[in-house]
Amino acid sequence: MIVVSATEAQSNLPELLERVAHGEEITIEEKGAAVAKLVRADVSIQSADAIASAIAELRVFCSRHTTGGSTIREMIEEGRRL
């Protein structure tokens, strides 16, 4: 993965887009912190589908595993009393 500054990305956007089109991922940083990632559009769609699938699986898991009606706060308080 390539990391470039925001200024560099602005100056070299056509070249960066060409690299992304060939499968490279580029992270754009501003003041040393990552603020954006350039990836191929079809990769983003696949990632979104994977996320949606994971959320659906999590909902099924949560529907089968409950806390017996207790809230997290109640469980914490119960743990403190023990």
KOLGU-4560 file (N, C-alpha, C; in nm, 3 decimals, padded with zeros to 5 digits):
<recs>
<n_xx: 00.085 n_yy: -00.117 n_zz: 00.000 ca_xx: 00.000 ca_yy: 00.000 ca_zz: 00.000 c_xx: 00.089 c_yy: 00.124 c_zz: 00.000 mol: A seq: 1 type: MET>
<n_xx: 00.046 n_yy: 00.223 n_zz: -00.075 ca_xx: 00.121 ca_yy: 00.347 ca_zz: -00.091 c_xx: 00.059 c_yy: 00.453 c_zz: -00.001 mol: A seq: 2 type: ILE>
<n_xx: 00.142 n_yy: 00.534 n_zz: 00.061 ca_xx: 00.096 ca_yy: 00.645 ca_zz: 00.145 c_xx: 00.148 c_yy: 00.775 c_zz: 00.085 mol: A seq: 3 type: VAL>
<n_xx: 00.056 n_yy: 00.871 n_zz: 00.065 ca_xx: 00.097 ca_yy: 01.001 ca_zz: 00.011 c_xx: 00.033 c_yy: 01.110 c_zz: 00.095 mol: A seq: 4 type: VAL>
<n_xx: 00.093 n_yy: 01.227 n_zz: 00.090 ca_xx: 00.035 ca_yy: 01.343 ca_zz: 00.159 c_xx: -00.082 c_yy: 01.396 c_zz: 00.079 mol: A seq: 5 type: SER>
<n_xx: -00.167 n_yy: 01.473 n_zz: 00.142 ca_xx: -00.281 ca_yy: 01.534 ca_zz: 00.073 c_xx: -00.233 c_yy: 01.625 c_zz: -00.038 mol: A seq: 6 type: ALA>
<n_xx: -00.126 n_yy: 01.699 n_zz: -00.013 ca_xx: -00.071 ca_yy: 01.789 ca_zz: -00.115 c_xx: -00.022 c_yy: 01.709 c_zz: -00.235 mol: A seq: 7 type: THR>
<n_xx: 00.050 n_yy: 01.600 n_zz: -00.209 ca_xx: 00.100 ca_yy: 01.515 ca_zz: -00.317 c_xx: -00.016 c_yy: 01.453 c_zz: -00.395 mol: A seq: 8 type: GLU>
<n_xx: -00.120 n_yy: 01.411 n_zz: -00.325 ca_xx: -00.237 ca_yy: 01.353 ca_zz: -00.391 c_xx: -00.303 c_yy: 01.455 c_zz: -00.483 mol: A seq: 9 type: ALA>
<n_xx: -00.311 n_yy: 01.578 n_zz: -00.436 ca_xx: -00.372 ca_yy: 01.684 ca_zz: -00.516 c_xx: -00.290 c_yy: 01.709 c_zz: -00.643 mol: A seq: 10 type: GLN>
<n_xx: -00.162 n_yy: 01.709 n_zz: -00.630 ca_xx: -00.074 ca_yy: 01.738 ca_zz: -00.743 c_xx: -00.067 c_yy: 01.624 c_zz: -00.843 mol: A seq: 11 type: SER>
<n_xx: -00.083 n_yy: 01.500 n_zz: -00.795 ca_xx: -00.060 ca_yy: 01.383 ca_zz: -00.880 c_xx: -00.183 c_yy: 01.295 c_zz: -00.895 mol: A seq: 12 type: ASN>
<n_xx: -00.302 n_yy: 01.351 n_zz: -00.884 ca_xx: -00.423 ca_yy: 01.270 ca_zz: -00.885 c_xx: -00.436 c_yy: 01.182 c_zz: -01.009 mol: A seq: 13 type: LEU>
<n_xx: -00.412 n_yy: 01.231 n_zz: -01.131 ca_xx: -00.427 ca_yy: 01.142 ca_zz: -01.247 c_xx: -00.336 c_yy: 01.019 c_zz: -01.239 mol: A seq: 14 type: PRO>
<n_xx: -00.213 n_yy: 01.037 n_zz: -01.196 ca_xx: -00.121 ca_yy: 00.925 ca_zz: -01.183 c_xx: -00.166 c_yy: 00.828 c_zz: -01.074 mol: A seq: 15 type: GLU>
<n_xx: -00.214 n_yy: 00.884 n_zz: -00.963 ca_xx: -00.261 ca_yy: 00.798 ca_zz: -00.854 c_xx: -00.383 c_yy: 00.717 c_zz: -00.896 mol: A seq: 16 type: LEU>
<n_xx: -00.474 n_yy: 00.779 n_zz: -00.970 ca_xx: -00.592 ca_yy: 00.708 ca_zz: -01.018 c_xx: -00.554 c_yy: 00.596 c_zz: -01.114 mol: A seq: 17 type: LEU>
<n_xx: -00.453 n_yy: 00.619 n_zz: -01.194 ca_xx: -00.405 ca_yy: 00.515 ca_zz: -01.285 c_xx: -00.351 c_yy: 00.395 c_zz: -01.206 mol: A seq: 18 type: GLU>
<n_xx: -00.278 n_yy: 00.422 n_zz: -01.100 ca_xx: -00.224 ca_yy: 00.314 ca_zz: -01.016 c_xx: -00.336 c_yy: 00.238 c_zz: -00.947 mol: A seq: 19 type: ARG>
<n_xx: -00.437 n_yy: 00.312 n_zz: -00.901 ca_xx: -00.553 ca_yy: 00.249 ca_zz: -00.837 c_xx: -00.626 c_yy: 00.160 c_zz: -00.937 mol: A seq: 20 type: VAL>
<n_xx: -00.640 n_yy: 00.207 n_zz: -01.059 ca_xx: -00.707 ca_yy: 00.128 ca_zz: -01.163 c_xx: -00.635 c_yy: -00.005 c_zz: -01.187 mol: A seq: 21 type: ALA>
<n_xx: -00.505 n_yy: -00.009 n_zz: -01.159 ca_xx: -00.427 ca_yy: -00.132 ca_zz: -01.175 c_xx: -00.422 c_yy: -00.215 c_zz: -01.046 mol: A seq: 22 type: HIS>
<n_xx: -00.502 n_yy: -00.178 n_zz: -00.947 ca_xx: -00.515 ca_yy: -00.260 ca_zz: -00.827 c_xx: -00.442 c_yy: -00.213 c_zz: -00.704 mol: A seq: 23 type: GLY>
<n_xx: -00.367 n_yy: -00.106 n_zz: -00.711 ca_xx: -00.297 ca_yy: -00.058 ca_zz: -00.593 c_xx: -00.394 c_yy: 00.018 c_zz: -00.502 mol: A seq: 24 type: GLU>
<n_xx: -00.367 n_yy: 00.015 n_zz: -00.373 ca_xx: -00.442 ca_yy: 00.093 ca_zz: -00.276 c_xx: -00.354 c_yy: 00.208 c_zz: -00.228 mol: A seq: 25 type: GLU>
<n_xx: -00.411 n_yy: 00.326 n_zz: -00.219 ca_xx: -00.333 ca_yy: 00.443 ca_zz: -00.180 c_xx: -00.401 c_yy: 00.511 c_zz: -00.062 mol: A seq: 26 type: ILE>
<n_xx: -00.324 n_yy: 00.533 n_zz: 00.044 ca_xx: -00.374 ca_yy: 00.604 ca_zz: 00.160 c_xx: -00.326 c_yy: 00.748 c_zz: 00.153 mol: A seq: 27 type: THR>
<n_xx: -00.417 n_yy: 00.840 n_zz: 00.179 ca_xx: -00.383 ca_yy: 00.983 ca_zz: 00.177 c_xx: -00.379 c_yy: 01.031 c_zz: 00.322 mol: A seq: 28 type: ILE>
<n_xx: -00.268 n_yy: 01.093 n_zz: 00.357 ca_xx: -00.249 ca_yy: 01.143 ca_zz: 00.493 c_xx: -00.247 c_yy: 01.295 c_zz: 00.495 mol: A seq: 29 type: GLU>
<n_xx: -00.294 n_yy: 01.350 n_zz: 00.605 ca_xx: -00.286 ca_yy: 01.493 ca_zz: 00.628 c_xx: -00.234 c_yy: 01.513 c_zz: 00.770 mol: A seq: 30 type: GLU>
<n_xx: -00.124 n_yy: 01.583 n_zz: 00.781 ca_xx: -00.058 ca_yy: 01.605 ca_zz: 00.910 c_xx: -00.025 c_yy: 01.473 c_zz: 00.979 mol: A seq: 31 type: LYS>
<n_xx: 00.016 n_yy: 01.375 n_zz: 00.899 ca_xx: 00.060 ca_yy: 01.247 ca_zz: 00.953 c_xx: -00.049 c_yy: 01.149 c_zz: 00.987 mol: A seq: 32 type: GLY>
<n_xx: -00.176 n_yy: 01.184 n_zz: 00.967 ca_xx: -00.287 ca_yy: 01.094 ca_zz: 00.998 c_xx: -00.362 c_yy: 01.056 c_zz: 00.870 mol: A seq: 33 type: ALA>
<n_xx: -00.396 n_yy: 00.930 n_zz: 00.857 ca_xx: -00.469 ca_yy: 00.884 ca_zz: 00.740 c_xx: -00.608 c_yy: 00.947 c_zz: 00.738 mol: A seq: 34 type: ALA>
<n_xx: -00.645 n_yy: 01.005 n_zz: 00.624 ca_xx: -00.776 ca_yy: 01.069 ca_zz: 00.612 c_xx: -00.860 c_yy: 01.009 c_zz: 00.500 mol: A seq: 35 type: VAL>
<n_xx: -00.799 n_yy: 00.937 n_zz: 00.407 ca_xx: -00.873 ca_yy: 00.877 ca_zz: 00.297 c_xx: -00.795 c_yy: 00.762 c_zz: 00.239 mol: A seq: 36 type: ALA>
<n_xx: -00.868 n_yy: 00.673 n_zz: 00.169 ca_xx: -00.803 ca_yy: 00.563 ca_zz: 00.100 c_xx: -00.864 c_yy: 00.555 c_zz: -00.040 mol: A seq: 37 type: LYS>
<n_xx: -00.776 n_yy: 00.546 n_zz: -00.138 ca_xx: -00.819 ca_yy: 00.527 ca_zz: -00.276 c_xx: -00.811 c_yy: 00.379 c_zz: -00.310 mol: A seq: 38 type: LEU>
<n_xx: -00.923 n_yy: 00.321 n_zz: -00.348 ca_xx: -00.928 ca_yy: 00.180 ca_zz: -00.390 c_xx: -01.014 c_yy: 00.170 c_zz: -00.514 mol: A seq: 39 type: VAL>
<n_xx: -00.998 n_yy: 00.062 n_zz: -00.588 ca_xx: -01.082 ca_yy: 00.041 ca_zz: -00.706 c_xx: -01.228 c_yy: 00.037 c_zz: -00.664 mol: A seq: 40 type: ARG>
<n_xx: -01.315 n_yy: 00.090 n_zz: -00.746 ca_xx: -01.458 ca_yy: 00.098 ca_zz: -00.714 c_xx: -01.518 c_yy: -00.039 c_zz: -00.691 mol: A seq: 41 type: ALA>
<n_xx: -01.481 n_yy: -00.138 n_zz: -00.769 ca_xx: -01.539 ca_yy: -00.271 ca_zz: -00.750 c_xx: -01.495 c_yy: -00.335 c_zz: -00.620 mol: A seq: 42 type: ASP>
<n_xx: -01.379 n_yy: -00.300 n_zz: -00.569 ca_xx: -01.333 ca_yy: -00.350 ca_zz: -00.440 c_xx: -01.420 c_yy: -00.293 c_zz: -00.329 mol: A seq: 43 type: VAL>
<n_xx: -01.454 n_yy: -00.166 n_zz: -00.338 ca_xx: -01.539 ca_yy: -00.104 ca_zz: -00.236 c_xx: -01.675 c_yy: -00.169 c_zz: -00.232 mol: A seq: 44 type: SER>
<n_xx: -01.731 n_yy: -00.202 n_zz: -00.346 ca_xx: -01.863 ca_yy: -00.265 ca_zz: -00.350 c_xx: -01.855 c_yy: -00.403 c_zz: -00.286 mol: A seq: 45 type: ILE>
<n_xx: -01.750 n_yy: -00.478 n_zz: -00.315 ca_xx: -01.735 ca_yy: -00.608 ca_zz: -00.254 c_xx: -01.723 c_yy: -00.595 c_zz: -00.102 mol: A seq: 46 type: GLN>
<n_xx: -01.650 n_yy: -00.495 n_zz: -00.057 ca_xx: -01.634 ca_yy: -00.473 ca_zz: 00.087 c_xx: -01.768 c_yy: -00.439 c_zz: 00.150 mol: A seq: 47 type: SER>
<n_xx: -01.847 n_yy: -00.357 n_zz: 00.084 ca_xx: -01.978 ca_yy: -00.320 ca_zz: 00.137 c_xx: -02.068 c_yy: -00.443 c_zz: 00.147 mol: A seq: 48 type: ALA>
<n_xx: -02.062 n_yy: -00.530 n_zz: 00.047 ca_xx: -02.141 ca_yy: -00.653 ca_zz: 00.052 c_xx: -02.096 c_yy: -00.742 c_zz: 00.168 mol: A seq: 49 type: ASP>
<n_xx: -01.966 n_yy: -00.750 n_zz: 00.190 ca_xx: -01.913 ca_yy: -00.831 ca_zz: 00.300 c_xx: -01.956 c_yy: -00.775 c_zz: 00.434 mol: A seq: 50 type: ALA>
<n_xx: -01.957 n_yy: -00.643 n_zz: 00.446 ca_xx: -02.000 ca_yy: -00.579 ca_zz: 00.570 c_xx: -02.148 c_yy: -00.606 c_zz: 00.596 mol: A seq: 51 type: ILE>
<n_xx: -02.230 n_yy: -00.592 n_zz: 00.491 ca_xx: -02.373 ca_yy: -00.618 ca_zz: 00.505 c_xx: -02.398 c_yy: -00.762 c_zz: 00.548 mol: A seq: 52 type: ALA>
<n_xx: -02.323 n_yy: -00.855 n_zz: 00.491 ca_xx: -02.336 ca_yy: -00.995 ca_zz: 00.528 c_xx: -02.296 c_yy: -01.018 c_zz: 00.673 mol: A seq: 53 type: SER>
<n_xx: -02.188 n_yy: -00.955 n_zz: 00.716 ca_xx: -02.142 ca_yy: -00.970 ca_zz: 00.855 c_xx: -02.244 c_yy: -00.913 c_zz: 00.952 mol: A seq: 54 type: ALA>
<n_xx: -02.306 n_yy: -00.802 n_zz: 00.917 ca_xx: -02.409 ca_yy: -00.742 ca_zz: 01.003 c_xx: -02.528 c_yy: -00.836 c_zz: 01.015 mol: A seq: 55 type: ILE>
<n_xx: -02.569 n_yy: -00.896 n_zz: 00.903 ca_xx: -02.681 ca_yy: -00.990 ca_zz: 00.907 c_xx: -02.648 c_yy: -01.109 c_zz: 00.997 mol: A seq: 56 type: ALA>
<n_xx: -02.527 n_yy: -01.162 n_zz: 00.986 ca_xx: -02.486 ca_yy: -01.273 ca_zz: 01.072 c_xx: -02.483 c_yy: -01.232 c_zz: 01.218 mol: A seq: 57 type: GLU>
<n_xx: -02.438 n_yy: -01.111 n_zz: 01.246 ca_xx: -02.435 ca_yy: -01.062 ca_zz: 01.384 c_xx: -02.575 c_yy: -01.049 c_zz: 01.441 mol: A seq: 58 type: LEU>
<n_xx: -02.669 n_yy: -01.003 n_zz: 01.360 ca_xx: -02.809 ca_yy: -00.992 ca_zz: 01.407 c_xx: -02.865 c_yy: -01.129 c_zz: 01.443 mol: A seq: 59 type: ARG>
<n_xx: -02.837 n_yy: -01.230 n_zz: 01.360 ca_xx: -02.883 ca_yy: -01.365 ca_zz: 01.389 c_xx: -02.819 c_yy: -01.415 c_zz: 01.518 mol: A seq: 60 type: VAL>
<n_xx: -02.690 n_yy: -01.393 n_zz: 01.533 ca_xx: -02.620 ca_yy: -01.435 ca_zz: 01.655 c_xx: -02.680 c_yy: -01.369 c_zz: 01.779 mol: A seq: 61 type: PHE>
<n_xx: -02.703 n_yy: -01.239 n_zz: 01.770 ca_xx: -02.757 ca_yy: -01.164 ca_zz: 01.884 c_xx: -02.898 c_yy: -01.209 c_zz: 01.918 mol: A seq: 62 type: CYS>
<n_xx: -02.976 n_yy: -01.248 n_zz: 01.817 ca_xx: -03.112 ca_yy: -01.293 ca_zz: 01.845 c_xx: -03.113 c_yy: -01.426 c_zz: 01.920 mol: A seq: 63 type: SER>
<n_xx: -03.007 n_yy: -01.504 n_zz: 01.905 ca_xx: -02.998 ca_yy: -01.634 ca_zz: 01.973 c_xx: -02.930 c_yy: -01.626 c_zz: 02.108 mol: A seq: 64 type: ARG>
<n_xx: -02.850 n_yy: -01.523 n_zz: 02.130 ca_xx: -02.774 ca_yy: -01.509 ca_zz: 02.254 c_xx: -02.818 c_yy: -01.379 c_zz: 02.322 mol: A seq: 65 type: HIS>
<n_xx: -02.895 n_yy: -01.394 n_zz: 02.427 ca_xx: -02.946 ca_yy: -01.275 ca_zz: 02.495 c_xx: -02.887 c_yy: -01.265 c_zz: 02.635 mol: A seq: 66 type: THR>
<n_xx: -02.914 n_yy: -01.155 n_zz: 02.699 ca_xx: -02.866 ca_yy: -01.133 ca_zz: 02.836 c_xx: -02.976 c_yy: -01.163 c_zz: 02.937 mol: A seq: 67 type: THR>
<n_xx: -03.082 n_yy: -01.228 n_zz: 02.893 ca_xx: -03.193 ca_yy: -01.259 ca_zz: 02.984 c_xx: -03.271 c_yy: -01.136 c_zz: 03.025 mol: A seq: 68 type: GLY>
<n_xx: -03.267 n_yy: -01.032 n_zz: 02.944 ca_xx: -03.342 ca_yy: -00.911 ca_zz: 02.974 c_xx: -03.263 c_yy: -00.809 c_zz: 03.055 mol: A seq: 69 type: GLY>
<n_xx: -03.143 n_yy: -00.845 n_zz: 03.099 ca_xx: -03.062 ca_yy: -00.753 ca_zz: 03.178 c_xx: -02.989 c_yy: -00.655 c_zz: 03.086 mol: A seq: 70 type: SER>
<n_xx: -02.969 n_yy: -00.535 n_zz: 03.136 ca_xx: -02.890 ca_yy: -00.439 ca_zz: 03.062 c_xx: -02.743 c_yy: -00.459 c_zz: 03.101 mol: A seq: 71 type: THR>
<n_xx: -02.655 n_yy: -00.404 n_zz: 03.022 ca_xx: -02.513 ca_yy: -00.412 ca_zz: 03.054 c_xx: -02.487 c_yy: -00.346 c_zz: 03.189 mol: A seq: 72 type: ILE>
<n_xx: -02.550 n_yy: -00.232 n_zz: 03.214 ca_xx: -02.532 ca_yy: -00.162 ca_zz: 03.342 c_xx: -02.573 c_yy: -00.253 c_zz: 03.458 mol: A seq: 73 type: ARG>
<n_xx: -02.685 n_yy: -00.325 n_zz: 03.446 ca_xx: -02.731 ca_yy: -00.415 ca_zz: 03.552 c_xx: -02.631 c_yy: -00.529 c_zz: 03.574 mol: A seq: 74 type: GLU>
<n_xx: -02.575 n_yy: -00.580 n_zz: 03.466 ca_xx: -02.476 ca_yy: -00.688 ca_zz: 03.480 c_xx: -02.349 c_yy: -00.638 c_zz: 03.547 mol: A seq: 75 type: MET>
<n_xx: -02.308 n_yy: -00.517 n_zz: 03.518 ca_xx: -02.190 ca_yy: -00.458 ca_zz: 03.582 c_xx: -02.216 c_yy: -00.442 c_zz: 03.731 mol: A seq: 76 type: ILE>
<n_xx: -02.331 n_yy: -00.389 n_zz: 03.765 ca_xx: -02.365 ca_yy: -00.371 ca_zz: 03.908 c_xx: -02.372 c_yy: -00.505 c_zz: 03.980 mol: A seq: 77 type: GLU>
<n_xx: -02.428 n_yy: -00.605 n_zz: 03.916 ca_xx: -02.435 ca_yy: -00.740 ca_zz: 03.975 c_xx: -02.294 c_yy: -00.794 c_zz: 03.998 mol: A seq: 78 type: GLU>
<n_xx: -02.206 n_yy: -00.774 n_zz: 03.903 ca_xx: -02.068 ca_yy: -00.819 ca_zz: 03.919 c_xx: -01.998 c_yy: -00.750 c_zz: 04.034 mol: A seq: 79 type: GLY>
<n_xx: -02.029 n_yy: -00.624 n_zz: 04.058 ca_xx: -01.967 ca_yy: -00.551 ca_zz: 04.171 c_xx: -02.015 c_yy: -00.603 c_zz: 04.305 mol: A seq: 80 type: ARG>
<n_xx: -02.139 n_yy: -00.651 n_zz: 04.308 ca_xx: -02.194 ca_yy: -00.702 ca_zz: 04.436 c_xx: -02.135 c_yy: -00.836 c_zz: 04.473 mol: A seq: 81 type: ARG>
<n_xx: -02.084 n_yy: -00.910 n_zz: 04.374 ca_xx: -02.030 ca_yy: -01.045 ca_zz: 04.402 c_xx: -01.897 c_yy: -01.035 c_zz: 04.459 mol: A seq: 82 type: LEU>
</recs>
